[in-house]
Amino acid sequence: MKYHIASDEQIRKSLDHVLKKYRTINSQFKLRNLVNDDLKSNRIKYTVSPQRLRNIAVQSNFVKLEIHTREGDPKKLMTKCPVCGNTLKRVKNLTIWGGEVTIEFNCARCGYWTGKKKRIPIRYVFHNK
């Protein structure tokens, strides 16, 4: 079965159309299926991967992303955001002896954060702003 990869603009338009219709979608898988169905309405069958769709949704200004997480391995050091791939910014605190301690990591692009107990994303909820 032949398919074509949709452009970012086509995906953004389809994402806007789907979110205006449904307002809230509680799964990345459901959102991907709805966007693929919306893209399929043309004669050419377009498709999009879930990760690419999530990254385009994060970068758009009409989608609010809610990230549900579980606890992960606290020993694992995270440098890249598991949601959007952006570098994580360290939030540091001073100790009473004058040293610095990293207390959490933040992503400026998507709003993901983690602390001593690593947070691993398990579900994404997409809301229309």
Buried (B, 14 or more C-beta within 10 A) or exposed (E): EEEEEBEEEBBBBBBBBBBEEBEEBBBBEEBBBBBBEBBBEEEEEBBBEBEBBBBBBBEBEEBEBEBEBEEBEEEEEBEEBBBBBBEBEEEEEEEEEEEEEEEBBBBEBBBBBBEEEBBEBEEBBBBBE
